[in-house]
């Protein structure tokens, strides 16, 4: 689990599908949306943007079968018919034979699953933003399997193709969704120890009759239960505090230095691998 994030899942801990996870920051107003279709490997979140507008974010996995294309297209039609102001769909769609530069297929068959999928995107006026290969394994031909779709060309920007997570052969895609997202700003109490009245604190601690207070306590635990409430009482009287907004935009998931260095090294090696197109001899020269 990630601190300050809420986890949403689909087909987790079941025999159905591979499972999908979406983490949403707790200060983003998001709710899960159920789309009632026969396509099971998908998870959708509704995110409030402006008072009268909402973003639908969906994560999808399609196994490589003809039937799944039919069910997937029906689900995309259903999603787009909901009339969200912004739609962003991401995931592993497994259409390796689509040439996205020209929106064509390698066999040009109008009955192929690839053609049916592209027609579905055209019918719903969806943009496809990924233009570089996202999956590489050994001597297999690199392919674009992972897609980012949106109903507006400018919804998605700043796409980065990063090193795979763990032992996966799919690269990590990082991108920005351009939208106004109001946040539920939480409040926390900030204690200003630098402005405390330490003379008064010292005086109250000195004047407290500790001997009488501890007279009937039998062990260290009972001593502690009497000691701490008194200390907290003194602190509340002489240490100023204030309710402040807990801003989160600059917070990141904590990572130790060694792990961070390994992540950077992995991204560097992945970039070199992509640049050399998987040619081992060229990579070793770099």
Secondary structure, DSSP 8 states (H G I E B T S, - for coil): --TTEEEEEESTTSSSSS-EEEEEETTB-EEEE---SS--SEEEEEEE-STT-EEEEEEEE--S-HHHHHHHHHHHHHHHTT--SEEEEEEE---TTEETTTTEESS--TTSHHHHHHHHHHHTT-EE---S--B--TTS--B--EEEEESSTTSEEEEEEE--STT-SB-EEEEEE-----B--EEEEEE-GGG--HHHHHHHHHHS-HHHHTTT--SHHHHHHHHHHHHHHHHHHHS-EEEEEE--TT------HHHHHHHHHHHHHHHHHHHTTT-HHHHHH-
